[in-house]
């Protein structure tokens, strides 16, 4: 029986790796264009970094984190998300002395969720974060940045931007009480998972993908009536700024995020071609989180995007095969062969050598690889310092000097 990857993980190679590299380059190009600095953090952190910020009653903390004890019995967790680690890194390395501070990161995250299309237990994520400003312009610019990456990577796909405001902390507190009261009336009709959240985390019921929960949530209380004047103005400012960019969006009062640290702005970019897991980028404002983690009392806003989901939506033309193959007929000539191989590479001419010292097998191999030209080196070529170039498309061949060969293949 062949060894297989662990359930919920997958290998990235071939065309998928090509997609991954295209997306990563686009992310870094956009980050540079918008003035963000990259941070790479360890893939595991102290468990305390996640438990309180993410919400001790959140699904991530209760069910999904990969947590283990180190040899000194300290509790460590494979990072389930990137915002808290980037904040921790900024605090640890004194990167918050000049504000606002803008950072981004790319890397693997780990959650023990039920694997399905676009959702893995080891998944790849990009994060963009802005620390140290209350200005609604930071929220709007991050949304603009997200849209820019999506348009660059997937120009032929359609994305819908959903925005909402969760108000300030007092708004959230009042709203959770109203939700608990509302969902209590429908306790027996809710899914078992949502029933357990009525009094501990009712916001998460609004985020449920269960059809019964979705139907009940349609009549849930509206958060807008609970906004403070400041929260209302902030949300109006966000919408005005987005309107200035001519970006289409919908105000979605049922939109909440899966983690507990959000307040004020929340948003998601959705795509209809991904099924239930339709969100490709999501985020919002998290004022108070930086202080909770141990840093200064400064605001923050950011978003995360799933690279695996973008790969599912991406189509790339098939990568061109290397069109030139080298054939060395006799193993005794391999020293001469590597010399020509090196010379061609130095002249930026792609060349493939299959290490088969047999003309018939090497030609068959080159044909299978869809090569166009083969360079043949035998005793005569070695003695005369000449090279036979065979065109596999029309079966013609010619004998060339090294300079002529380089000019021909260039």
C-alpha positions in Angstrom: 0.0 0.0 0.0 1.4 3.4 -1.1 2.0 5.9 1.7 -0.6 8.7 1.6 -0.6 12.3 3.1 -2.4 12.7 6.4 -6.1 13.3 6.0 -6.8 17.0 5.4 -3.4 17.7 4.0 -2.2 17.7 0.4 1.0 17.9 -1.6 1.5 20.9 -4.0 3.4 20.2 -7.2 3.1 20.5 -11.0 0.4 22.9 -12.2 -0.8 23.6 -8.6 2.6 24.7 -7.6 2.8 27.0 -10.6 -0.5 28.5 -9.4 0.8 28.9 -5.9 3.9 30.7 -7.1 1.9 33.0 -9.3 -0.4 33.9 -6.4 2.5 34.4 -4.0 4.3 36.7 -6.5 1.1 38.8 -6.9 0.7 39.0 -3.1 4.2 40.3 -2.7 3.9 42.7 -5.6 0.7 44.2 -4.2 2.2 44.4 -0.7 5.2 46.3 -2.1 2.9 48.6 -4.0 0.8 49.4 -0.9 3.8 49.8 1.4 3.5 46.6 3.6 6.5 44.9 5.2 6.7 41.1 5.3 6.9 39.1 8.6 7.5 35.3 8.8 6.7 33.9 12.2 7.2 30.3 13.6 4.4 27.9 12.8 3.9 27.2 16.5 3.4 29.6 19.4 2.5 29.5 23.0 -1.1 28.3 23.3 -2.1 31.3 25.4 -1.5 33.5 22.3 -4.6 32.0 20.7 -7.0 30.9 23.5 -8.1 34.2 24.8 -7.9 36.4 21.7 -9.8 33.9 19.5 -12.4 33.3 22.2 -12.3 30.5 24.6 -15.8 29.4 23.5 -15.0 29.7 19.8 -14.9 26.5 17.6 -11.3 27.2 16.8 -10.2 27.0 20.4 -12.7 24.3 21.5 -12.4 21.9 18.6 -9.8 22.8 15.9 -6.5 23.8 17.4 -3.5 21.4 17.2 -2.2 21.8 20.7 0.6 19.7 22.3 2.8 19.7 25.4 6.5 20.4 25.0 9.1 18.5 27.0 9.0 21.1 29.8 5.2 20.8 29.8 4.6 24.2 28.2 1.5 24.2 25.9 2.3 24.9 22.3 -0.2 25.3 19.4 0.3 25.1 15.6 -0.9 28.5 14.5 -4.6 28.3 13.5 -4.6 31.9 12.1 -2.0 34.6 11.4 -3.2 37.9 13.0 -2.2 37.0 16.6 1.3 35.7 15.6 2.0 38.9 13.5 0.9 41.1 16.4 3.1 39.0 18.8 6.1 39.4 16.4 5.6 43.1 16.1 5.5 43.4 19.9 8.5 41.1 20.5 10.7 42.9 18.0 9.7 46.5 18.9 8.2 47.1 15.5 5.4 49.4 16.8 7.5 52.5 17.5 6.4 54.2 14.3 2.7 54.1 13.6 0.8 53.3 11.6 2.7 50.0 11.0 1.8 47.8 8.0 2.7 44.1 7.9 1.8 41.1 5.8 2.6 37.3 6.0 2.2 34.2 3.9 2.3 30.7 5.2 0.6 27.5 6.4 -2.1 27.4 9.2 -3.5 24.4 10.9 -7.0 23.6 12.0 -8.6 20.2 12.6 -11.8 20.9 10.6 -13.8 18.5 8.4 -11.9 18.4 5.1 -14.0 19.5 2.1 -13.6 21.5 -1.1 -11.3 24.4 -0.5 -10.8 23.5 3.2 -7.8 21.6 4.5 -6.3 20.9 7.9 -3.1 22.4 6.8 -4.0 25.3 4.6 -2.1 28.3 3.2 -3.1 31.8 4.0 -2.1 35.4 3.4 -2.6 38.1 6.0 -2.4 41.9 5.8 -2.5 44.0 9.0 -2.4 47.7 9.9 -1.6 48.7 13.5 -2.0 52.0 15.2 -4.8 54.0 13.5 -8.5 54.5 13.9 -8.8 56.1 10.5 -11.5 54.5 8.4 -9.2 55.0 5.5 -7.1 52.1 6.8 -10.1 49.8 6.6 -10.9 51.0 3.1 -7.4 50.7 1.8 -7.1 47.1 3.1 -10.3 46.3 1.2 -8.9 48.0 -1.9 -5.7 46.0 -1.5 -7.7 42.7 -1.3 -9.7 43.6 -4.4 -6.4 44.4 -6.2 -4.9 41.0 -5.5 -8.1 39.2 -6.5 -8.3 41.1 -9.8 -4.6 40.5 -10.6 -4.8 36.8 -9.8 -8.3 36.0 -11.1 -9.2 38.6 -13.6 -12.0 36.5 -15.1 -13.7 35.7 -11.8 -16.5 37.7 -10.1 -16.3 38.5 -6.4 -19.0 40.0 -4.2 -17.9 42.3 -1.4 -20.0 42.0 1.8 -19.5 44.6 4.5 -21.0 45.1 8.0 -20.3 46.8 11.3 -20.3 45.0 14.6 -20.2 48.4 16.4 -18.0 49.0 19.5 -17.6 46.6 22.4 -20.7 47.9 24.2 -22.7 47.4 21.0 -21.4 43.8 20.7 -22.3 43.1 24.4 -25.8 44.3 24.0 -26.2 42.5 20.6 -25.1 39.2 22.1 -27.7 39.5 24.8 -30.4 40.1 22.3 -29.2 37.2 20.1 -29.2 34.9 23.1 -32.8 35.8 24.0 -33.9 35.4 20.3 -32.2 32.0 19.7 -33.5 30.7 23.1 -37.0 30.7 21.6 -35.9 28.4 18.8 -33.5 26.2 20.8 -35.1 22.9 19.8 -35.1 23.8 16.1 -31.4 24.8 16.0 -28.6 22.4 15.2 -27.0 20.7 18.1 -23.8 22.7 17.6 -25.7 26.0 17.6 -27.7 25.1 20.7 -24.5 24.9 22.7 -23.7 28.5 21.6 -26.9 30.3 22.6 -25.6 31.6 25.9 -21.8 31.4 25.3 -21.3 32.6 21.7 -24.5 33.5 19.9 -22.7 35.4 17.2 -21.4 32.2 15.9 -24.9 30.9 15.2 -25.2 33.7 12.6 -22.1 32.2 10.9 -23.5 28.7 10.8 -23.8 26.8 7.5 -26.6 24.6 8.7 -29.7 25.2 6.6 -32.0 25.2 9.6 -29.8 27.7 11.4 -29.6 29.9 8.4 -33.4 30.0 8.1 -33.9 30.9 11.7 -31.1 33.5 11.6 -33.0 35.4 8.9 -35.3 36.8 11.6 -32.6 37.5 14.1 -32.4 41.0 15.6 -30.8 43.8 13.6 -27.5 45.1 15.0 -27.9 48.6 13.5 -30.4 49.8 16.1 -27.7 49.3 18.8 -24.9 51.3 17.2 -23.5 54.2 19.2 -23.3 57.5 17.3 -19.5 56.9 16.9 -20.0 53.4 15.5 -22.7 54.6 13.1 -20.5 57.4 11.8 -17.5 55.0 11.3 -19.6 52.6 9.3 -20.9 55.5 7.2 -17.4 56.7 6.6 -16.3 53.3 5.4 -19.2 53.1 2.9 -18.4 56.6 1.6 -14.8 55.8 1.1 -15.7 52.6 -0.8 -18.1 54.5 -3.0 -15.3 56.8 -4.0 -13.4 53.9 -5.4 -16.5 52.8 -7.5 -16.2 49.4 -5.8 -19.6 47.6 -5.6 -20.5 46.1 -2.3 -23.5 45.0 -0.3 -24.3 45.8 3.3 -24.9 42.5 5.0 -26.2 42.9 8.5 -25.9 39.2 9.2 -22.2 39.1 8.4 -20.0 38.2 11.4 -16.5 36.7 11.4 -15.5 33.3 12.9 -13.2 34.8 15.6 -14.1 36.8 18.6 -11.7 39.7 18.4 -13.6 41.7 15.7 -15.4 45.0 16.3 -16.7 47.7 14.0 -15.9 46.9 10.3 -16.1 43.3 9.1 -16.0 42.3 5.4 -15.8 39.3 3.1 -15.1 38.7 -0.6 -17.2 35.8 -1.8 -17.3 33.7 -5.0 -20.2 31.6 -6.2 -18.0 28.9 -7.7 -16.7 27.5 -4.4 -19.9 26.1 -3.0 -20.5 26.4 0.8 -16.9 27.6 1.4 -17.5 30.7 -0.7 -15.4 33.2 1.2 -11.9 33.8 -0.2 -10.9 36.8 1.8 -12.3 38.1 5.1 -11.4 40.4 7.9 -12.1 43.5 9.8 -11.2 45.8 12.7 -9.9 44.4 16.0 -9.4 47.3 18.3 -8.2 46.1 21.7 -6.6 42.9 20.5 -3.0 44.3 20.5 -3.4 45.3 24.1 -4.8 41.9 25.0 -1.8 40.2 23.5 0.6 42.4 25.6 1.3 45.4 23.4 0.3 49.0 23.6 -3.4 50.0 23.6 -3.5 50.8 19.9 -6.2 49.9 17.3 -5.8 47.4 14.5 -7.5 46.2 11.3 -6.6 43.4 8.8 -7.7 40.5 6.7 -6.9 36.9 5.8 -7.2 35.2 2.5 -7.1 31.5 1.6 -4.5 30.7 -1.1 -5.8 27.1 -1.6 -9.3 28.5 -2.5 -7.7 30.9 -5.0 -5.9 28.0 -6.6 -9.2 26.2 -7.0 -10.5 29.1 -9.0 -7.4 29.7 -11.1 -6.7 28.3 -14.5 -3.2 28.5 -16.1 -2.0 27.6 -19.5 0.0 24.4 -19.5 3.6 25.2 -18.8 5.8 24.8 -21.9 8.1 21.8 -21.8 11.8 22.3 -22.3 12.1 22.2 -26.1 15.8 21.2 -26.2 17.2 17.8 -25.1 20.8 16.6 -25.0 21.7 13.1 -26.1 25.2 11.7 -25.3 25.5 8.3 -27.0 28.4 6.9 -25.1 28.9 7.2 -21.3 32.6 7.8 -21.9 31.7 11.2 -23.4 29.7 12.5 -20.4 32.5 14.8 -19.4 32.2 16.5 -22.8 28.4 16.4 -22.4 28.4 18.3 -19.2 30.7 20.9 -20.7 28.2 21.6 -23.4 25.3 21.5 -20.9 27.0 24.1 -18.8 27.8 26.3 -21.8 24.2 26.3 -23.0 22.9 27.1 -19.5 25.4 30.0 -19.3 23.8 31.3 -22.5 20.3 31.1 -21.0 19.3 28.2 -23.3 17.1 25.6 -21.5 18.4 22.1 -21.9 17.3 18.7 -20.6 19.5 15.7 -20.1 17.9 12.4 -19.4 21.2 10.4 -18.7 20.4 7.7 -21.2 23.5 6.6 -23.1 21.5 5.1 -26.0 20.4 7.0 -29.1 17.2 5.1 -29.7 16.0 5.3 -26.1 17.0 8.9 -25.8 15.1 9.9 -28.9 12.0 8.0 -27.7 12.3 9.8 -24.4 12.7 13.2 -26.1 9.6 12.5 -28.2 7.6 11.6 -25.2 8.6 14.9 -23.6 7.4 16.8 -26.7 10.9 18.1 -27.3 11.5 20.1 -30.6 15.3 19.8 -30.9 17.9 17.2 -29.7 21.7 17.8 -29.6 23.5 14.6 -30.3 27.0 14.0 -29.2 28.9 10.9 -30.4 32.5 10.0 -31.2 32.5 12.0 -34.5 31.1 15.1 -32.7 33.6 14.8 -30.0 36.6 14.4 -32.3 35.5 17.3 -34.6 34.2 19.5 -31.8 30.9 19.7 -33.7 27.3 19.1 -32.7 24.5 17.4 -34.5 21.2 19.3 -34.1 18.1 17.2 -35.0 14.8 18.8 -35.5 12.1 16.4 -34.2 9.3 18.3 -35.9 10.5 17.7 -39.4 13.3 15.1 -38.9 15.9 17.3 -40.4 19.4 17.6 -38.9 22.6 19.6 -39.3 26.1 19.7 -37.9 27.1 22.9 -36.2 29.9 24.6 -34.4 29.3 25.6 -30.8 28.8 29.2 -31.8 26.4 28.2 -34.5 24.5 25.9 -32.1 24.1 28.7 -29.5 22.9 31.2 -32.2 20.4 28.6 -33.6 18.9 27.7 -30.2 18.8 31.3 -29.0 
